[in-house]
Amino acid sequence: MVEDEYHCIIECGRVENVRRIVFDKISQLNCKFYTMCSNDKCTYLMTAEGEISRVFGTLCSAIVG
């Protein structure tokens, strides 16, 4: 399996618990987040700004940590 950005953000089992927490927080900031398809979620997070990018940073830290 190639561990590209999509895999790490959307699929990686190693960070599943952190991803769930982060996605829940992001959905509180954007109520449409959970209705997005996985590709759109990945793109949204990779281009996020402001508070959403700060919350997403928690997941990024878990991925590289």
PyMOL Python script that loads the backbone (N, CA, C, O; Angstrom):
from pymol import cmd

cmd.read_pdbstr("""\
ATOM      1  N   MET A   1       0.837  -1.180   0.000  1.00  0.00           N
ATOM      2  CA  MET A   1       0.000   0.000   0.000  1.00  0.00           C
ATOM      3  C   MET A   1       0.887   1.249   0.000  1.00  0.00           C
ATOM      4  O   MET A   1       1.836   1.356   0.776  1.00  0.00           O
ATOM      5  N   VAL A   2       0.561   2.164  -0.864  1.00  0.00           N
ATOM      6  CA  VAL A   2       1.265   3.441  -0.920  1.00  0.00           C
ATOM      7  C   VAL A   2       0.609   4.381   0.080  1.00  0.00           C
ATOM      8  O   VAL A   2      -0.606   4.577   0.061  1.00  0.00           O
ATOM      9  N   GLU A   3       1.413   4.952   0.939  1.00  0.00           N
ATOM     10  CA  GLU A   3       0.873   5.854   1.944  1.00  0.00           C
ATOM     11  C   GLU A   3       0.992   7.298   1.470  1.00  0.00           C
ATOM     12  O   GLU A   3       1.881   8.039   1.888  1.00  0.00           O
ATOM     13  N   ASP A   4       0.070   7.675   0.587  1.00  0.00           N
ATOM     14  CA  ASP A   4       0.040   9.053   0.101  1.00  0.00           C
ATOM     15  C   ASP A   4      -0.797   9.901   1.058  1.00  0.00           C
ATOM     16  O   ASP A   4      -1.278   9.409   2.079  1.00  0.00           O
ATOM     17  N   GLU A   5      -0.964  11.166   0.720  1.00  0.00           N
ATOM     18  CA  GLU A   5      -1.706  12.078   1.590  1.00  0.00           C
ATOM     19  C   GLU A   5      -3.123  11.591   1.839  1.00  0.00           C
ATOM     20  O   GLU A   5      -3.616  11.631   2.966  1.00  0.00           O
ATOM     21  N   TYR A   6      -3.774  11.130   0.776  1.00  0.00           N
ATOM     22  CA  TYR A   6      -5.144  10.649   0.899  1.00  0.00           C
ATOM     23  C   TYR A   6      -5.218   9.508   1.907  1.00  0.00           C
ATOM     24  O   TYR A   6      -6.060   9.513   2.805  1.00  0.00           O
ATOM     25  N   HIS A   7      -4.340   8.543   1.754  1.00  0.00           N
ATOM     26  CA  HIS A   7      -4.341   7.396   2.665  1.00  0.00           C
ATOM     27  C   HIS A   7      -4.159   7.847   4.114  1.00  0.00           C
ATOM     28  O   HIS A   7      -4.898   7.419   5.001  1.00  0.00           O
ATOM     29  N   CYS A   8      -3.179   8.707   4.345  1.00  0.00           N
ATOM     30  CA  CYS A   8      -2.891   9.151   5.710  1.00  0.00           C
ATOM     31  C   CYS A   8      -4.044   9.927   6.324  1.00  0.00           C
ATOM     32  O   CYS A   8      -4.346   9.756   7.505  1.00  0.00           O
ATOM     33  N   ILE A   9      -4.684  10.769   5.544  1.00  0.00           N
ATOM     34  CA  ILE A   9      -5.755  11.627   6.067  1.00  0.00           C
ATOM     35  C   ILE A   9      -7.079  10.871   6.210  1.00  0.00           C
ATOM     36  O   ILE A   9      -7.800  11.074   7.186  1.00  0.00           O
ATOM     37  N   ILE A  10      -7.401  10.012   5.256  1.00  0.00           N
ATOM     38  CA  ILE A  10      -8.732   9.402   5.187  1.00  0.00           C
ATOM     39  C   ILE A  10      -8.768   7.949   5.638  1.00  0.00           C
ATOM     40  O   ILE A  10      -9.749   7.531   6.254  1.00  0.00           O
ATOM     41  N   GLU A  11      -7.737   7.169   5.353  1.00  0.00           N
ATOM     42  CA  GLU A  11      -7.835   5.723   5.526  1.00  0.00           C
ATOM     43  C   GLU A  11      -6.954   5.106   6.609  1.00  0.00           C
ATOM     44  O   GLU A  11      -7.306   4.052   7.139  1.00  0.00           O
ATOM     45  N   CYS A  12      -5.857   5.700   6.949  1.00  0.00           N
ATOM     46  CA  CYS A  12      -4.848   5.071   7.800  1.00  0.00           C
ATOM     47  C   CYS A  12      -5.419   4.651   9.157  1.00  0.00           C
ATOM     48  O   CYS A  12      -5.916   5.478   9.921  1.00  0.00           O
ATOM     49  N   GLY A  13      -5.338   3.364   9.432  1.00  0.00           N
ATOM     50  CA  GLY A  13      -5.852   2.836  10.689  1.00  0.00           C
ATOM     51  C   GLY A  13      -5.036   3.257  11.901  1.00  0.00           C
ATOM     52  O   GLY A  13      -5.551   3.281  13.019  1.00  0.00           O
ATOM     53  N   ARG A  14      -3.775   3.587  11.691  1.00  0.00           N
ATOM     54  CA  ARG A  14      -2.898   3.963  12.795  1.00  0.00           C
ATOM     55  C   ARG A  14      -3.374   5.229  13.503  1.00  0.00           C
ATOM     56  O   ARG A  14      -3.142   5.389  14.701  1.00  0.00           O
ATOM     57  N   VAL A  15      -4.027   6.116  12.784  1.00  0.00           N
ATOM     58  CA  VAL A  15      -4.491   7.384  13.376  1.00  0.00           C
ATOM     59  C   VAL A  15      -6.018   7.486  13.409  1.00  0.00           C
ATOM     60  O   VAL A  15      -6.576   8.581  13.473  1.00  0.00           O
ATOM     61  N   GLU A  16      -6.678   6.341  13.366  1.00  0.00           N
ATOM     62  CA  GLU A  16      -8.141   6.331  13.291  1.00  0.00           C
ATOM     63  C   GLU A  16      -8.810   7.066  14.454  1.00  0.00           C
ATOM     64  O   GLU A  16      -9.757   7.823  14.238  1.00  0.00           O
ATOM     65  N   ASN A  17      -8.336   6.857  15.667  1.00  0.00           N
ATOM     66  CA  ASN A  17      -8.949   7.516  16.828  1.00  0.00           C
ATOM     67  C   ASN A  17      -8.777   9.029  16.772  1.00  0.00           C
ATOM     68  O   ASN A  17      -9.716   9.774  17.054  1.00  0.00           O
ATOM     69  N   VAL A  18      -7.589   9.482  16.411  1.00  0.00           N
ATOM     70  CA  VAL A  18      -7.341  10.926  16.298  1.00  0.00           C
ATOM     71  C   VAL A  18      -8.174  11.498  15.160  1.00  0.00           C
ATOM     72  O   VAL A  18      -8.760  12.572  15.293  1.00  0.00           O
ATOM     73  N   ARG A  19      -8.227  10.777  14.037  1.00  0.00           N
ATOM     74  CA  ARG A  19      -9.012  11.246  12.888  1.00  0.00           C
ATOM     75  C   ARG A  19     -10.469  11.430  13.283  1.00  0.00           C
ATOM     76  O   ARG A  19     -11.082  12.428  12.907  1.00  0.00           O
ATOM     77  N   ARG A  20     -11.030  10.503  14.022  1.00  0.00           N
ATOM     78  CA  ARG A  20     -12.436  10.596  14.434  1.00  0.00           C
ATOM     79  C   ARG A  20     -12.664  11.856  15.280  1.00  0.00           C
ATOM     80  O   ARG A  20     -13.646  12.571  15.079  1.00  0.00           O
ATOM     81  N   ILE A  21     -11.777  12.117  16.204  1.00  0.00           N
ATOM     82  CA  ILE A  21     -11.890  13.303  17.063  1.00  0.00           C
ATOM     83  C   ILE A  21     -11.772  14.582  16.233  1.00  0.00           C
ATOM     84  O   ILE A  21     -12.570  15.508  16.382  1.00  0.00           O
ATOM     85  N   VAL A  22     -10.767  14.617  15.358  1.00  0.00           N
ATOM     86  CA  VAL A  22     -10.538  15.792  14.510  1.00  0.00           C
ATOM     87  C   VAL A  22     -11.723  16.013  13.571  1.00  0.00           C
ATOM     88  O   VAL A  22     -12.194  17.141  13.426  1.00  0.00           O
ATOM     89  N   PHE A  23     -12.204  14.954  12.939  1.00  0.00           N
ATOM     90  CA  PHE A  23     -13.334  15.097  12.016  1.00  0.00           C
ATOM     91  C   PHE A  23     -14.583  15.575  12.753  1.00  0.00           C
ATOM     92  O   PHE A  23     -15.354  16.361  12.204  1.00  0.00           O
ATOM     93  N   ASP A  24     -14.795  15.117  13.981  1.00  0.00           N
ATOM     94  CA  ASP A  24     -15.940  15.586  14.766  1.00  0.00           C
ATOM     95  C   ASP A  24     -15.823  17.088  15.045  1.00  0.00           C
ATOM     96  O   ASP A  24     -16.808  17.818  14.934  1.00  0.00           O
ATOM     97  N   LYS A  25     -14.627  17.544  15.403  1.00  0.00           N
ATOM     98  CA  LYS A  25     -14.418  18.975  15.660  1.00  0.00           C
ATOM     99  C   LYS A  25     -14.617  19.791  14.390  1.00  0.00           C
ATOM    100  O   LYS A  25     -15.218  20.865  14.428  1.00  0.00           O
ATOM    101  N   ILE A  26     -14.116  19.289  13.268  1.00  0.00           N
ATOM    102  CA  ILE A  26     -14.269  20.007  12.005  1.00  0.00           C
ATOM    103  C   ILE A  26     -15.736  20.062  11.603  1.00  0.00           C
ATOM    104  O   ILE A  26     -16.193  21.072  11.067  1.00  0.00           O
ATOM    105  N   SER A  27     -16.475  18.994  11.855  1.00  0.00           N
ATOM    106  CA  SER A  27     -17.903  18.996  11.499  1.00  0.00           C
ATOM    107  C   SER A  27     -18.687  20.002  12.343  1.00  0.00           C
ATOM    108  O   SER A  27     -19.743  20.476  11.922  1.00  0.00           O
ATOM    109  N   GLN A  28     -18.174  20.327  13.533  1.00  0.00           N
ATOM    110  CA  GLN A  28     -18.815  21.365  14.336  1.00  0.00           C
ATOM    111  C   GLN A  28     -18.580  22.744  13.725  1.00  0.00           C
ATOM    112  O   GLN A  28     -19.407  23.644  13.876  1.00  0.00           O
ATOM    113  N   LEU A  29     -17.453  22.907  13.036  1.00  0.00           N
ATOM    114  CA  LEU A  29     -17.134  24.176  12.375  1.00  0.00           C
ATOM    115  C   LEU A  29     -17.762  24.277  10.987  1.00  0.00           C
ATOM    116  O   LEU A  29     -18.054  25.372  10.506  1.00  0.00           O
ATOM    117  N   ASN A  30     -17.967  23.129  10.352  1.00  0.00           N
ATOM    118  CA  ASN A  30     -18.582  23.083   9.022  1.00  0.00           C
ATOM    119  C   ASN A  30     -19.557  21.909   9.010  1.00  0.00           C
ATOM    120  O   ASN A  30     -19.150  20.757   8.858  1.00  0.00           O
ATOM    121  N   CYS A  31     -20.825  22.200   9.167  1.00  0.00           N
ATOM    122  CA  CYS A  31     -21.840  21.147   9.282  1.00  0.00           C
ATOM    123  C   CYS A  31     -21.960  20.287   8.028  1.00  0.00           C
ATOM    124  O   CYS A  31     -22.567  19.218   8.086  1.00  0.00           O
ATOM    125  N   LYS A  32     -21.407  20.713   6.906  1.00  0.00           N
ATOM    126  CA  LYS A  32     -21.477  19.938   5.668  1.00  0.00           C
ATOM    127  C   LYS A  32     -20.296  18.977   5.511  1.00  0.00           C
ATOM    128  O   LYS A  32     -20.247  18.211   4.548  1.00  0.00           O
ATOM    129  N   PHE A  33     -19.348  19.012   6.449  1.00  0.00           N
ATOM    130  CA  PHE A  33     -18.138  18.211   6.305  1.00  0.00           C
ATOM    131  C   PHE A  33     -18.441  16.721   6.166  1.00  0.00           C
ATOM    132  O   PHE A  33     -17.894  16.065   5.280  1.00  0.00           O
ATOM    133  N   TYR A  34     -19.300  16.178   7.021  1.00  0.00           N
ATOM    134  CA  TYR A  34     -19.578  14.737   6.971  1.00  0.00           C
ATOM    135  C   TYR A  34     -20.394  14.329   5.742  1.00  0.00           C
ATOM    136  O   TYR A  34     -20.472  13.139   5.436  1.00  0.00           O
ATOM    137  N   THR A  35     -20.990  15.262   5.044  1.00  0.00           N
ATOM    138  CA  THR A  35     -21.728  14.915   3.829  1.00  0.00           C
ATOM    139  C   THR A  35     -20.817  14.855   2.603  1.00  0.00           C
ATOM    140  O   THR A  35     -21.233  14.386   1.543  1.00  0.00           O
ATOM    141  N   MET A  36     -19.584  15.324   2.744  1.00  0.00           N
ATOM    142  CA  MET A  36     -18.636  15.308   1.618  1.00  0.00           C
ATOM    143  C   MET A  36     -18.144  13.881   1.364  1.00  0.00           C
ATOM    144  O   MET A  36     -18.035  13.072   2.285  1.00  0.00           O
ATOM    145  N   CYS A  37     -17.851  13.595   0.107  1.00  0.00           N
ATOM    146  CA  CYS A  37     -17.213  12.318  -0.201  1.00  0.00           C
ATOM    147  C   CYS A  37     -15.760  12.380   0.300  1.00  0.00           C
ATOM    148  O   CYS A  37     -15.244  13.462   0.581  1.00  0.00           O
ATOM    149  N   SER A  38     -15.126  11.251   0.405  1.00  0.00           N
ATOM    150  CA  SER A  38     -13.771  11.182   0.957  1.00  0.00           C
ATOM    151  C   SER A  38     -12.775  12.036   0.182  1.00  0.00           C
ATOM    152  O   SER A  38     -11.924  12.691   0.784  1.00  0.00           O
ATOM    153  N   ASN A  39     -12.869  12.037  -1.138  1.00  0.00           N
ATOM    154  CA  ASN A  39     -11.959  12.861  -1.947  1.00  0.00           C
ATOM    155  C   ASN A  39     -12.145  14.344  -1.639  1.00  0.00           C
ATOM    156  O   ASN A  39     -11.168  15.085  -1.520  1.00  0.00           O
ATOM    157  N   ASP A  40     -13.397  14.776  -1.511  1.00  0.00           N
ATOM    158  CA  ASP A  40     -13.671  16.175  -1.204  1.00  0.00           C
ATOM    159  C   ASP A  40     -13.205  16.548   0.200  1.00  0.00           C
ATOM    160  O   ASP A  40     -12.711  17.655   0.416  1.00  0.00           O
ATOM    161  N   LYS A  41     -13.361  15.624   1.163  1.00  0.00           N
ATOM    162  CA  LYS A  41     -12.862  15.875   2.516  1.00  0.00           C
ATOM    163  C   LYS A  41     -11.357  16.097   2.492  1.00  0.00           C
ATOM    164  O   LYS A  41     -10.849  17.031   3.113  1.00  0.00           O
ATOM    165  N   CYS A  42     -10.653  15.242   1.776  1.00  0.00           N
ATOM    166  CA  CYS A  42      -9.191  15.348   1.701  1.00  0.00           C
ATOM    167  C   CYS A  42      -8.788  16.687   1.089  1.00  0.00           C
ATOM    168  O   CYS A  42      -7.924  17.378   1.628  1.00  0.00           O
ATOM    169  N   THR A  43      -9.395  17.051  -0.013  1.00  0.00           N
ATOM    170  CA  THR A  43      -9.097  18.323  -0.667  1.00  0.00           C
ATOM    171  C   THR A  43      -9.439  19.490   0.243  1.00  0.00           C
ATOM    172  O   THR A  43      -8.667  20.442   0.353  1.00  0.00           O
ATOM    173  N   TYR A  44     -10.577  19.421   0.887  1.00  0.00           N
ATOM    174  CA  TYR A  44     -11.017  20.480   1.798  1.00  0.00           C
ATOM    175  C   TYR A  44      -9.992  20.684   2.909  1.00  0.00           C
ATOM    176  O   TYR A  44      -9.616  21.815   3.216  1.00  0.00           O
ATOM    177  N   LEU A  45      -9.549  19.601   3.500  1.00  0.00           N
ATOM    178  CA  LEU A  45      -8.598  19.697   4.609  1.00  0.00           C
ATOM    179  C   LEU A  45      -7.232  20.185   4.145  1.00  0.00           C
ATOM    180  O   LEU A  45      -6.575  20.952   4.849  1.00  0.00           O
ATOM    181  N   MET A  46      -6.803  19.752   2.976  1.00  0.00           N
ATOM    182  CA  MET A  46      -5.490  20.154   2.470  1.00  0.00           C
ATOM    183  C   MET A  46      -5.456  21.628   2.071  1.00  0.00           C
ATOM    184  O   MET A  46      -4.379  22.212   1.954  1.00  0.00           O
ATOM    185  N   THR A  47      -6.620  22.228   1.862  1.00  0.00           N
ATOM    186  CA  THR A  47      -6.679  23.633   1.465  1.00  0.00           C
ATOM    187  C   THR A  47      -7.324  24.518   2.531  1.00  0.00           C
ATOM    188  O   THR A  47      -7.603  25.692   2.285  1.00  0.00           O
ATOM    189  N   ALA A  48      -7.557  23.955   3.704  1.00  0.00           N
ATOM    190  CA  ALA A  48      -8.250  24.681   4.778  1.00  0.00           C
ATOM    191  C   ALA A  48      -7.426  25.854   5.291  1.00  0.00           C
ATOM    192  O   ALA A  48      -6.199  25.882   5.192  1.00  0.00           O
ATOM    193  N   GLU A  49      -8.141  26.806   5.834  1.00  0.00           N
ATOM    194  CA  GLU A  49      -7.525  27.980   6.455  1.00  0.00           C
ATOM    195  C   GLU A  49      -8.170  28.198   7.817  1.00  0.00           C
ATOM    196  O   GLU A  49      -9.199  27.600   8.134  1.00  0.00           O
ATOM    197  N   GLY A  50      -7.556  29.057   8.613  1.00  0.00           N
ATOM    198  CA  GLY A  50      -8.137  29.461   9.884  1.00  0.00           C
ATOM    199  C   GLY A  50      -8.247  28.332  10.885  1.00  0.00           C
ATOM    200  O   GLY A  50      -7.360  27.485  10.987  1.00  0.00           O
ATOM    201  N   GLU A  51      -9.344  28.330  11.621  1.00  0.00           N
ATOM    202  CA  GLU A  51      -9.547  27.367  12.702  1.00  0.00           C
ATOM    203  C   GLU A  51      -9.540  25.924  12.204  1.00  0.00           C
ATOM    204  O   GLU A  51      -9.025  25.034  12.881  1.00  0.00           O
ATOM    205  N   ILE A  52     -10.106  25.694  11.031  1.00  0.00           N
ATOM    206  CA  ILE A  52     -10.136  24.329  10.500  1.00  0.00           C
ATOM    207  C   ILE A  52      -8.721  23.825  10.242  1.00  0.00           C
ATOM    208  O   ILE A  52      -8.424  22.661  10.509  1.00  0.00           O
ATOM    209  N   SER A  53      -7.851  24.678   9.731  1.00  0.00           N
ATOM    210  CA  SER A  53      -6.464  24.242   9.501  1.00  0.00           C
ATOM    211  C   SER A  53      -5.753  23.962  10.819  1.00  0.00           C
ATOM    212  O   SER A  53      -4.911  23.066  10.888  1.00  0.00           O
ATOM    213  N   ARG A  54      -6.076  24.705  11.849  1.00  0.00           N
ATOM    214  CA  ARG A  54      -5.466  24.443  13.166  1.00  0.00           C
ATOM    215  C   ARG A  54      -5.934  23.100  13.724  1.00  0.00           C
ATOM    216  O   ARG A  54      -5.135  22.341  14.273  1.00  0.00           O
ATOM    217  N   VAL A  55      -7.215  22.808  13.588  1.00  0.00           N
ATOM    218  CA  VAL A  55      -7.743  21.526  14.054  1.00  0.00           C
ATOM    219  C   VAL A  55      -7.143  20.395  13.217  1.00  0.00           C
ATOM    220  O   VAL A  55      -6.749  19.364  13.763  1.00  0.00           O
ATOM    221  N   PHE A  56      -7.071  20.575  11.918  1.00  0.00           N
ATOM    222  CA  PHE A  56      -6.480  19.582  11.024  1.00  0.00           C
ATOM    223  C   PHE A  56      -5.023  19.307  11.382  1.00  0.00           C
ATOM    224  O   PHE A  56      -4.537  18.191  11.200  1.00  0.00           O
ATOM    225  N   GLY A  57      -4.333  20.315  11.887  1.00  0.00           N
ATOM    226  CA  GLY A  57      -2.951  20.159  12.305  1.00  0.00           C
ATOM    227  C   GLY A  57      -2.773  19.091  13.361  1.00  0.00           C
ATOM    228  O   GLY A  57      -1.719  18.460  13.430  1.00  0.00           O
ATOM    229  N   THR A  58      -3.787  18.878  14.187  1.00  0.00           N
ATOM    230  CA  THR A  58      -3.749  17.820  15.192  1.00  0.00           C
ATOM    231  C   THR A  58      -3.616  16.449  14.528  1.00  0.00           C
ATOM    232  O   THR A  58      -2.849  15.601  14.984  1.00  0.00           O
ATOM    233  N   LEU A  59      -4.365  16.243  13.455  1.00  0.00           N
ATOM    234  CA  LEU A  59      -4.278  14.995  12.722  1.00  0.00           C
ATOM    235  C   LEU A  59      -2.919  14.865  12.042  1.00  0.00           C
ATOM    236  O   LEU A  59      -2.313  13.794  12.046  1.00  0.00           O
ATOM    237  N   CYS A  60      -2.453  15.953  11.466  1.00  0.00           N
ATOM    238  CA  CYS A  60      -1.146  15.934  10.789  1.00  0.00           C
ATOM    239  C   CYS A  60      -0.034  15.577  11.776  1.00  0.00           C
ATOM    240  O   CYS A  60       0.876  14.819  11.440  1.00  0.00           O
ATOM    241  N   SER A  61      -0.105  16.114  12.973  1.00  0.00           N
ATOM    242  CA  SER A  61       0.888  15.793  13.995  1.00  0.00           C
ATOM    243  C   SER A  61       0.861  14.318  14.355  1.00  0.00           C
ATOM    244  O   SER A  61       1.907  13.702  14.560  1.00  0.00           O
ATOM    245  N   ALA A  62      -0.339  13.752  14.432  1.00  0.00           N
ATOM    246  CA  ALA A  62      -0.455  12.323  14.741  1.00  0.00           C
ATOM    247  C   ALA A  62       0.091  11.460  13.607  1.00  0.00           C
ATOM    248  O   ALA A  62       0.670  10.400  13.845  1.00  0.00           O
ATOM    249  N   ILE A  63      -0.098  11.922  12.373  1.00  0.00           N
ATOM    250  CA  ILE A  63       0.400  11.168  11.216  1.00  0.00           C
ATOM    251  C   ILE A  63       1.914  11.106  11.200  1.00  0.00           C
ATOM    252  O   ILE A  63       2.491  10.041  10.981  1.00  0.00           O
ATOM    253  N   VAL A  64       2.557  12.231  11.427  1.00  0.00           N
ATOM    254  CA  VAL A  64       4.028  12.261  11.357  1.00  0.00           C
ATOM    255  C   VAL A  64       4.680  11.846  12.669  1.00  0.00           C
ATOM    256  O   VAL A  64       5.870  11.532  12.695  1.00  0.00           O
ATOM    257  N   GLY A  65       3.929  11.840  13.739  1.00  0.00           N
ATOM    258  CA  GLY A  65       4.465  11.530  15.061  1.00  0.00           C
ATOM    259  C   GLY A  65       4.602  10.106  15.289  1.00  0.00           C
ATOM    260  O   GLY A  65       5.042   9.691  16.361  1.00  0.00           O
TER     261      GLY A  65
END
""", "prot")
cmd.dss("prot")
cmd.show_as("cartoon", "prot")
cmd.util.cbc("prot")
cmd.orient("prot")
